[in-house]
């Protein structure tokens, strides 16, 4: 019959439900009824015709019938039978007794559609249900009891949390038997497999209660461990009985003494400076010797936990005791064990977890031994989002949104916290590089993990201390984002991302991949080439060609800032030097006659200037503007009436700079004495190399263009270049600060000309006339024009203006928001001569 709370005949509620509502009824509805002091009887939790035997009696003896509507309920025979019996009772009592509670959406039977019920299909507030049942709120004591989560999260279980530790019963008994038989046990497994929890919350409590053991626990890096061992060993050498008394307190009543050393791998880290060298430090040797001496005492047992990636170090410890005899692997939990670890701690507090949620978590965890901390972290998060005494599958699915599971959300939240906890920007920069270097980019399938040696992750000229701090932080027990492996044969330390779920779910990492993938791929190419080059005894044949350098040079600065190895640095510099040699050889070949008859210093300067000029020409990309018709509107005045006349101007094709001229290019002009400007330090600033050249007057801008064999554009040429501006992106490309000329967020035309709309306005040669779109007069060094046209808006303007926005400016004016770009083709006279 379910549960009869009336103690006799007569109930407040008869509750009819199917199996898919069983958990909700037990975890939510029944506690509410108990708090409200209501009597109830539960429908049999079975299907089939045995239900008929007592349903009629239950309905007759209940004041109300609560029908929990779910898909299984709707597909069973219950609604039809309930309809007949409820009609009978309704007719006798002259009131309708059925109250539907819509727990999950289904298409209702006709007789239920017209009955006012309670809709909980979207897990909205249950205030209406509480009001119906007259349920008082949960008491303060109950709230306090439920506030504390029974899940430790990313940290290991403590001894006092043994009552919440589930899933390892067989392992606990098996390992205790092994410990008894050989007096020493080393639990070895991957980071996050639950070694520490198994020892602290599983084996130790049972050794204390069932076997009357005394236990002393330390971490391997605890300074008190060495002091305690030293004290015991002195007593052992002087007086064994006193040593026993110290350990066993009352020797006659104690069955054994256990020394538990957690995270034994820290022993090998205590004074290691170079992680790439597999060796024992002085402190490690001292502690191993002291532990070995302690084992001489009877009834003394040693329990150790060790990460499997430190397995190679136990070979170095064989002089003290044979680790291999005592190794016991800690594997991933079985499906049953993991299910218990998820559900049982909650049940200890009377909280139910949906069976489908448990199944989902077990399936997502798979057989990954390192996933336990993330399961625990997910359960901590779910505990804060439970509804009273129930944690539903829907709550879990809502953690990560539509495309990311709740398990992934807990992982990514932990990853984000680990990154933000790094102490400096330098640490964060190193962390970003480590993660990107550990990813295998795949074009036709998802990116995967890529295990690398430590040396491949470190950049030259980088602090060893900061790098080690970053690596240790990310692989620490608190976060476990990285796993460190020791190769037993090659004696190299390798690093890997702890789980590929990080790559798929951590949004920050995915953004890094998007922004750094191209840089990283270029670096890997250089790294591969440098390995081949050094393997070939640094021959010239393996160096980069001129074309390869030209492709990689724009990225080299970013690659170097990102972090390069010594090998890559040497390879790049050798390639540059060799190609410079080839370039100089060509220059000398063509200018040999001139060099013979010129002063060496002067000739060298000319060559240098030529080299700089050509480097600027190569760096400043040009775009061809095809000839065509430019429609304009000209204002004319007749009899004091102003009219607009539509005209069309035909222009020949010309070349225009793709970007505004940057400070770095003008700096080179200054260095070869072709441009004479004032604040050289401000212009020749490496940090502002790619910012547009601003605060320059018209004459100096024209001088720079002439140095390159070009000139400033006329207004109509500037308009022709802006004719095909991509208007769909204008509103998104307005910046409040001046940015680099080739920044991806800057506006561009359909011909890929950048920055005509914003960033800085630009000089033209055209005279400014307020009532005319263009003027046939243009500025030159001997002209008397005192006002020229400046085109385009800039970062100075908060309002959005059209790209053809024009203002006047005196030629000698200096303005932080005015820059320029150059054009090449016909002279201004030739262009204007074709215009009527």
MIRO-531798 format. One record per residue (C-alpha): residue in one letter; x, y, z. Coordinates in steps of 0.02 Angstrom, whole numbers, padded with zeros to 5 digits, always signed. Layout:
N
AXYZ ...
//
This chain:
836
X+00000+00000+00000 X+00147+00116+00015 X+00147+00215+00178 X-00001+00235+00294 X+00021+00383+00410 X-00153+00388+00483 X-00134+00242+00600 X-00308+00184+00554 X-00437+00218+00423 X-00455+00388+00341 X-00322+00492+00256 X-00301+00671+00203 X-00227+00620+00037 X-00216+00470-00076 X-00062+00492-00190 X-00062+00406-00357 X+00098+00406-00461 X+00209+00304-00577 X+00391+00253-00560 X+00459+00408-00648 X+00387+00516-00507 X+00442+00403-00364 X+00597+00505-00318 X+00504+00670-00317 X+00365+00599-00211 X+00487+00530-00081 X+00608+00677-00082 X+00490+00824-00099 X+00306+00783-00076 X+00318+00664+00073 X+00429+00781+00178 X+00305+00922+00143 X+00159+00815+00201 X+00253+00765+00359 X+00294+00947+00399 X+00112+00992+00371 X+00054+00849+00485 X-00051+00772+00347 X-00096+00588+00338 X-00074+00504+00171 X-00069+00339+00083 X+00044+00303-00065 X-00012+00211-00218 X+00080+00046-00247 X+00243+00080-00335 X+00211-00061-00459 X+00122-00079-00622 X-00004-00212-00669 X-00175-00265-00615 X-00129-00292-00431 X-00158-00106-00414 X-00344-00136-00429 X-00356-00234-00266 X-00350-00086-00150 X-00364+00075-00252 X-00552+00087-00229 X-00534+00074-00040 X-00395+00202-00037 X-00495+00328-00137 X-00650+00305-00029 X-00551+00330+00132 X-00455+00486+00071 X-00518+00664+00071 X-00420+00710-00084 X-00331+00617-00223 X-00164+00689-00281 X-00124+00629-00456 X+00060+00654-00504 X+00056+00675-00693 X+00210+00607-00783 X+00236+00517-00951 X+00234+00344-00870 X+00076+00386-00775 X-00011+00447-00933 X+00036+00289-01028 X-00030+00170-00893 X-00208+00109-00855 X-00219+00215-00697 X-00302+00370-00771 X-00450+00269-00838 X-00481+00175-00676 X-00452+00330-00572 X-00578+00422-00678 X-00715+00294-00644 X-00680+00281-00457 X-00661+00470-00434 X-00826+00501-00522 X-00909+00383-00399 X-00833+00470-00248 X-00867+00641-00321 X-01049+00601-00347 X-01067+00536-00168 X-00975+00682-00084 X-01040+00813-00207 X-00865+00882-00234 X-00727+00836-00355 X-00587+00748-00257 X-00448+00741-00389 X-00305+00869-00389 X-00182+00844-00533 X+00000+00893-00503 X+00085+00914-00671 X+00264+00861-00635 X+00316+00829-00815 X+00230+00885-00973 X+00112+00760-01055 X-00047+00776-01154 X-00183+00757-01023 X-00335+00646-01032 X-00496+00737-01068 X-00567+00725-00892 X-00405+00796-00817 X-00392+00945-00935 X-00536+01036-00853 X-00479+01008-00674 X-00381+01148-00596 X-00213+01077-00544 X-00037+01132-00497 X+00089+01152-00637 X+00269+01107-00592 X+00328+01057-00766 X+00460+01193-00773 X+00514+01172-00592 X+00443+01342-00549 X+00405+01397-00372 X+00310+01268-00270 X+00220+01401-00167 X+00052+01346-00237 X+00084+01167-00182 X+00140+01225-00009 X-00018+01329+00006 X-00128+01182-00044 X-00047+01068+00085 X-00028+01207+00214 X+00158+01167+00228 X+00260+01266+00355 X+00436+01321+00303 X+00587+01213+00343 X+00645+01244+00521 X+00803+01341+00557 X+00885+01184+00626 X+00845+01089+00466 X+00911+01232+00359 X+01073+01233+00458 X+01087+01045+00441 X+01064+01055+00253 X+01176+01207+00227 X+01338+01110+00247 X+01378+01006+00093 X+01425+00823+00121 X+01543+00831-00028 X+01722+00897-00004 X+01742+00956-00184 X+01917+00961-00257 X+02003+00924-00091 X+02024+00753-00014 X+01907+00682+00119 X+01963+00707+00299 X+01963+00573+00432 X+01814+00652+00519 X+01717+00638+00355 X+01728+00447+00353 X+01540+00435+00372 X+01522+00522+00203 X+01651+00418+00111 X+01573+00285-00001 X+01616+00174-00148 X+01779+00095-00087 X+01722-00038+00038 X+01807-00182-00051 X+01966-00081-00077 X+01971-00032+00107 X+01962-00212+00167 X+02084-00274+00035 X+02215-00142+00075 X+02199-00164+00263 X+02231-00351+00242 X+02385-00312+00136 X+02448-00188+00265 X+02431-00316+00404 X+02526-00447+00307 X+02675-00341+00254 X+02677-00193+00378 X+02695-00066+00237 X+02582-00010+00095 X+02605+00118-00045 X+02443+00173-00126 X+02493+00231-00300 X+02380+00309-00431 X+02347+00458-00543 X+02316+00630-00473 X+02133+00643-00425 X+02100+00455-00413 X+02058+00466-00227 X+02216+00396-00144 X+02217+00519+00001 X+02030+00501+00030 X+02044+00311+00030 X+02179+00320+00164 X+02110+00462+00271 X+01922+00428+00267 X+01925+00242+00226 X+02070+00143+00298 X+02123+00248+00448 X+01950+00260+00533 X+01927+00072+00514 X+02103+00037+00581 X+02061+00143+00733 X+01888+00075+00771 X+01901-00107+00717 X+02085-00143+00750 X+02129-00025+00893 X+02269+00065+00800 X+02355+00227+00848 X+02387+00337+00695 X+02507+00481+00661 X+02475+00575+00498 X+02589+00693+00402 X+02610+00764+00230 X+02779+00728+00154 X+02825+00912+00147 X+02773+00943+00328 X+02924+01008+00425 X+02858+00920+00582 X+02880+00750+00498 X+03069+00761+00497 X+03074+00825+00677 X+02958+00687+00738 X+03054+00550+00647 X+03218+00616+00715 X+03150+00610+00894 X+03086+00431+00873 X+03246+00369+00792 X+03355+00442+00930 X+03251+00345+01056 X+03262+00186+00952 X+03452+00194+00953 X+03457+00235+01141 X+03311+00141+01218 X+03186+00039+01116 X+03061+00028+01259 X+03054+00218+01273 X+03026+00228+01085 X+02882+00104+01101 X+02809+00205+01244 X+02815+00362+01137 X+02726+00277+00993 X+02602+00166+01081 X+02564+00270+01238 X+02489+00120+01331 X+02582-00023+01245 X+02471-00162+01314 X+02308-00095+01242 X+02364-00046+01067 X+02363-00172+00923 X+02473-00069+00809 X+02544+00101+00765 X+02520+00174+00591 X+02626+00313+00517 X+02530+00387+00371 X+02627+00496+00249 X+02515+00580+00121 X+02573+00647-00048 X+02740+00559-00037 X+02790+00636-00204 X+02823+00798-00111 X+02968+00709-00027 X+03055+00704-00195 X+03016+00887-00227 X+03086+00956-00065 X+03254+01016-00131 X+03253+00977-00316 X+03314+01126-00417 X+03313+01053-00592 X+03158+00947-00621 X+03230+00876-00781 X+03363+00782-00681 X+03301+00626-00593 X+03390+00625-00424 X+03358+00619-00238 X+03389+00774-00136 X+03473+00776+00034 X+03309+00795+00129 X+03232+00650+00035 X+03379+00538+00078 X+03371+00588+00262 X+03183+00555+00277 X+03194+00389+00186 X+03331+00334+00305 X+03228+00385+00457 X+03073+00294+00393 X+03175+00137+00362 X+03243+00143+00540 X+03067+00161+00611 X+03013+00000+00525 X+03126-00101+00642 X+02999-00083+00783 X+02866-00221+00799 X+02683-00178+00767 X+02734-00021+00671 X+02650+00001+00502 X+02684+00126+00363 X+02549+00189+00243 X+02601+00301+00098 X+02510+00383-00047 X+02608+00420-00206 X+02560+00496-00373 X+02596+00376-00514 X+02689+00507-00617 X+02825+00502-00483 X+02848+00316-00505 X+03027+00333-00576 X+03087+00406-00412 X+03053+00247-00315 X+03194+00166-00413 X+03311+00289-00330 X+03242+00240-00158 X+03286+00055-00170 X+03436+00077-00055 X+03313+00107+00089 X+03172-00016+00052 X+03100-00103-00099 X+02949+00000-00147 X+02894-00126-00277 X+02848-00252-00143 X+02723-00133-00066 X+02640-00046-00216 X+02451-00058-00225 X+02366+00033-00370 X+02213+00140-00338 X+02105+00127-00493 X+01951+00219-00550 X+01793+00182-00452 X+01678+00051-00523 X+01509+00109-00586 X+01429+00044-00427 X+01561+00128-00320 X+01544+00294-00408 X+01356+00285-00396 X+01372+00258-00207 X+01498+00401-00192 X+01372+00516-00275 X+01210+00463-00192 X+01253+00402-00017 X+01325+00563+00059 X+01164+00652+00013 X+01056+00513+00084 X+01150+00534+00249 X+01063+00702+00260 X+00898+00637+00193 X+00924+00715+00020 X+00877+00614-00134 X+00970+00626-00299 X+00876+00582-00457 X+00927+00411-00524 X+00943+00483-00699 X+01063+00615-00632 X+01171+00482-00549 X+01172+00381-00710 X+01218+00536-00811 X+01366+00578-00698 X+01428+00398-00699 X+01419+00392-00889 X+01508+00558-00912 X+01645+00507-00790 X+01677+00344-00882 X+01832+00251-00823 X+01936+00408-00799 X+02031+00386-00634 X+02067+00573-00624 X+01888+00633-00636 X+01838+00608-00452 X+01882+00785-00393 X+01774+00857-00532 X+01629+00743-00484 X+01645+00803-00305 X+01655+00984-00361 X+01499+00961-00466 X+01406+00886-00318 X+01457+01033-00208 X+01383+01149-00338 X+01224+01045-00356 X+01202+01043-00167 X+01183+01233-00169 X+01049+01219-00304 X+00944+01076-00233 X+00760+01100-00196 X+00739+01059-00011 X+00777+00871-00004 X+00791+00836-00191 X+00923+00862-00327 X+00848+00837-00499 X+00926+00799-00668 X+00855+00962-00735 X+00957+01063-00608 X+01115+00977-00668 X+01073+01006-00851 X+01044+01191-00816 X+01217+01213-00739 X+01307+01228-00903 X+01171+01288-01021 X+01117+01202-01180 X+01286+01144-01247 X+01393+01115-01092 X+01360+00984-00959 X+01356+01023-00775 X+01513+00918-00750 X+01603+01028-00875 X+01541+01183-00786 X+01619+01129-00622 X+01782+01091-00712 X+01789+01257-00805 X+01744+01355-00649 X+01890+01272-00560 X+02005+01306-00708 X+01955+01489-00712 X+01987+01503-00525 X+02159+01423-00544 X+02207+01546-00681 X+02146+01698-00584 X+02241+01641-00429 X+02409+01655-00518 X+02505+01794-00430 X+02560+01901-00578 X+02532+01939-00762 X+02695+01850-00800 X+02631+01691-00718 X+02470+01706-00820 X+02566+01732-00982 X+02667+01575-00947 X+02508+01478-00903 X+02427+01530-01066 X+02578+01472-01165 X+02587+01305-01072 X+02406+01264-01110 X+02420+01311-01294 X+02580+01210-01315 X+02490+01059-01242 X+02352+01059-01373 X+02355+00962-01535 X+02264+01066-01665 X+02153+00962-01778 X+02070+01035-01931 X+01936+00904-01963 X+01904+00846-01784 X+01908+00919-01607 X+02074+00976-01536 X+02156+00852-01418 X+02291+00843-01285 X+02475+00848-01336 X+02599+00787-01206 X+02762+00886-01205 X+02927+00887-01112 X+02952+01031-00991 X+03090+01108-01096 X+02970+01128-01243 X+02853+01234-01134 X+02984+01353-01066 X+03043+01510-01155 X+03222+01573-01156 X+03266+01722-01046 X+03123+01670-00930 X+03136+01657-00742 X+03154+01474-00691 X+03070+01514-00526 X+02915+01594-00603 X+02900+01453-00730 X+02912+01320-00593 X+02787+01413-00484 X+02663+01419-00629 X+02684+01235-00672 X+02670+01181-00490 X+02516+01289-00464 X+02423+01217-00613 X+02469+01038-00568 X+02441+01057-00381 X+02318+00952-00281 X+02202+01102-00268 X+02176+01118-00455 X+02250+00968-00550 X+02233+01053-00720 X+02399+00980-00777 X+02475+00809-00750 X+02663+00785-00740 X+02742+00621-00799 X+02918+00554-00773 X+02984+00447-00915 X+03077+00304-00834 X+03191+00270-00983 X+03224+00440-01059 X+03226+00523-00888 X+03126+00671-00954 X+02982+00758-00868 X+02827+00774-00975 X+02670+00876-00949 X+02493+00847-01009 X+02322+00928-00986 X+02230+00827-00854 X+02075+00798-00959 X+02018+00841-01135 X+01855+00904-01062 X+01953+01063-01019 X+01987+01093-01204 X+01806+01067-01249 X+01725+01162-01106 X+01840+01298-01038 X+01787+01456-01132 X+01946+01551-01086 X+02055+01414-01159 X+01950+01408-01316 X+01974+01596-01336 X+02162+01574-01316 X+02160+01443-01452 X+02071+01562-01571 X+02190+01707-01538 X+02354+01609-01526 X+02332+01460-01640 X+02416+01543-01790 X+02562+01606-01684 X+02584+01435-01603 X+02580+01345-01770 X+02714+01462-01838 X+02818+01430-01683 X+02800+01241-01701 X+02857+01254-01882 X+03010+01353-01827 X+03042+01230-01686 X+03034+01082-01805 X+03150+01168-01929 X+03273+01217-01792 X+03284+01036-01731 X+03324+00978-01907 X+03449+01119-01931 X+03545+01082-01771 X+03538+00897-01810 X+03621+00934-01977 X+03765+01022-01889 X+03694+01194-01921 X+03716+01191-02109 X+03659+01332-02223 X+03542+01216-02318 X+03416+01206-02177 X+03396+01393-02149 X+03239+01490-02194 X+03226+01563-02369 X+03191+01745-02408 X+03009+01702-02446 X+02988+01608-02282 X+03063+01752-02183 X+02948+01874-02272 X+02797+01769-02222 X+02852+01744-02041 X+02928+01914-02005 X+02762+02002-01966 X+02728+01866-01837 X+02902+01854-01763 X+02879+01993-01636 X+02720+01910-01572 X+02803+01739-01574 X+02948+01805-01471 X+02835+01893-01347 X+02735+01731-01334 X+02894+01636-01289 X+03027+01546-01393 X+03163+01421-01351 X+03350+01453-01369 X+03355+01336-01520 X+03219+01432-01612 X+03301+01598-01570 X+03468+01540-01638 X+03388+01468-01794 X+03291+01627-01832 X+03442+01739-01807 X+03552+01625-01913 X+03422+01632-02053 X+03411+01821-02042 X+03599+01841-02043 X+03623+01724-02190 X+03487+01808-02293 X+03558+01979-02250 X+03723+01914-02316 X+03638+01861-02477 X+03548+02027-02490 X+03707+02127-02461 X+03794+02018-02588 X+03663+02065-02718 X+03673+02248-02670 X+03863+02246-02686 X+03847+02161-02855 X+03734+02297-02928 X+03822+02443-02846 X+04003+02385-02860 X+04046+02521-02988 X+03972+02658-02877 X+04061+02591-02722 X+04230+02599-02811 X+04210+02786-02849 X+04121+02841-02690 X+04172+02871-02513 X+04140+02712-02416 X+04045+02799-02277 X+03933+02897-02394 X+03900+02745-02502 X+03858+02641-02351 X+03736+02776-02296 X+03654+02779-02467 X+03636+02590-02467 X+03566+02596-02293 X+03440+02730-02343 X+03392+02630-02497 X+03371+02475-02389 X+03264+02567-02263 X+03158+02649-02397 X+03123+02482-02481 X+03086+02400-02316 X+02956+02537-02284 X+02882+02514-02458 X+02867+02328-02428 X+02792+02352-02257 X+02660+02480-02313 X+02541+02377-02419 X+02450+02464-02561 X+02279+02430-02636 X+02232+02462-02818 X+02078+02572-02840 X+02005+02536-03010 X+01956+02682-03120 X+01776+02729-03133 X+01641+02857-03103 X+01628+02952-02939 X+01457+03037-02920 X+01460+03203-02826 X+01340+03343-02784 X+01393+03523-02816 X+01300+03673-02744 X+01270+03819-02866 X+01189+03988-02833 X+01075+04071-02963 X+00972+04227-02923 X+01007+04201-02738 X+00941+04024-02748 X+01053+03876-02705 X+01029+03719-02805 X+01118+03551-02802 X+01185+03486-02966 X+01228+03302-02985 X+01395+03276-03071 X+01501+03127-03110 X+01690+03128-03106 X+01788+03000-03202 X+01951+02945-03119 X+02088+02832-03182 X+02149+02688-03073 X+02274+02727-02936 X+02360+02646-02787 X+02325+02696-02606 X+02398+02633-02442 X+02296+02494-02363 X+02324+02567-02189 X+02360+02739-02118 X+02547+02770-02113 X+02612+02709-01944 X+02740+02788-01829 X+02867+02650-01860 X+02877+02692-02045 X+02897+02878-02012 X+03030+02836-01882 X+03134+02750-02017 X+03117+02903-02127 X+03183+03009-01984 X+03330+02891-01953 X+03390+02909-02133 X+03371+03099-02118 X+03235+03111-02250 X+03104+03169-02127 X+03141+03306-02001 X+03016+03307-01860 X+03019+03367-01681 X+02981+03237-01548 X+03083+03092-01614 X+03073+02993-01451 X+02883+02993-01458 X+02881+02936-01640 X+03019+02806-01624 X+02936+02715-01480 X+02932+02526-01502 X+02771+02512-01403 X+02684+02632-01524 X+02764+02566-01684 X+02600+02517-01765 X+02494+02665-01708 X+02446+02790-01844 X+02568+02936-01868 X+02476+03084-01794 X+02519+03259-01736 X+02604+03291-01904 X+02576+03443-02016 X+02531+03436-02199 X+02705+03477-02263 X+02790+03340-02163 X+02658+03213-02215 X+02681+03260-02399 X+02870+03250-02376 X+02857+03072-02313 X+02748+03022-02462 X+02870+03102-02583 X+03012+03005-02502 X+02922+02848-02556 X+02887+02917-02730 X+02706+02950-02687 X+02597+03095-02629 X+02448+03136-02520 X+02277+03102-02600 X+02158+03232-02671 X+01988+03238-02591 X+01904+03153-02739 X+02035+03013-02735 X+02003+02987-02550 X+01815+02980-02587 X+01843+02856-02728 X+01940+02742-02609 X+01800+02756-02479 X+01663+02728-02607 X+01654+02541-02571 X+01660+02554-02382 X+01574+02408-02296 X+01432+02504-02214 X+01369+02349-02123 X+01514+02355-02001 X+01528+02542-01973 X+01427+02550-01813 X+01531+02411-01736 X+01698+02487-01780 X+01693+02652-01687 X+01830+02657-01556 X+01850+02786-01419 X+02039+02772-01423 X+02166+02772-01563 X+02214+02594-01602 X+02342+02506-01712 X+02317+02530-01898 X+02291+02346-01937 X+02185+02306-01785 X+02046+02181-01824 X+01916+02295-01744 X+01948+02440-01861 X+01833+02480-02007 X+01875+02431-02186 X+01809+02447-02363 X+01764+02303-02475 X+01934+02330-02557 X+02013+02299-02385 X+02067+02477-02353 X+02070+02502-02164 X+02032+02652-02057 X+01947+02773-02177 X+01799+02789-02061 X+01875+02807-01888 X+02036+02801-01786 X+02113+02964-01857 X+02057+03087-01989 X+02173+03106-02139 X+02258+03248-02233 X+02219+03281-02416 X+02298+03407-02536 X+02132+03483-02587 X+02088+03661-02539 X+01939+03670-02423 X+01786+03758-02495 X+01633+03758-02385 X+01507+03765-02529 X+01591+03640-02644 X+01625+03455-02635 X+01796+03475-02713 X+01914+03609-02771 X+02030+03610-02919 X+02156+03702-02814 X+02272+03595-02712 X+02409+03630-02586 X+02594+03626-02629 X+02745+03703-02549 X+02732+03866-02647 X+02543+03883-02641 X+02449+04018-02545 X+02311+03900-02485 X+02278+03926-02300 X+02143+03795-02273 X+02143+03615-02335 X+02020+03471-02323 X+02036+03337-02190 X+01933+03181-02222 X+01853+03049-02113 X+01803+03045-01931 X+01916+02992-01788 X+01916+02920-01613 X+01893+03097-01549 X+01710+03102-01600 X+01585+03015-01488 X+01445+03030-01616 X+01441+02921-01771 X+01473+03017-01932 X+01479+02961-02112 X+01645+02916-02188 X+01638+03066-02305 X+01637+03185-02157 X+01755+03332-02198 X+01829+03476-02100 X+01952+03614-02138 X+02123+03630-02058 X+02270+03747-02080 X+02417+03658-02164 X+02534+03697-02021 X+02416+03630-01888 X+02465+03484-01774 X+02322+03375-01714 X+02325+03214-01612 X+02178+03148-01713 X+02242+03184-01888 X+02354+03064-01986 X+02379+03021-02168 X+02404+02891-02304 X+02485+02907-02476 X+02432+02875-02656 X+02533+02842-02813 X+02494+02866-02997 X+02462+03031-03088 X+02512+03202-03023 X+02373+03314-02955 X+02378+03422-03111 X+02349+03271-03224 X+02205+03209-03116 X+02120+03379-03108 X+02147+03418-03293 X+02018+03285-03341 X+01884+03363-03231 X+01770+03499-03298 
//
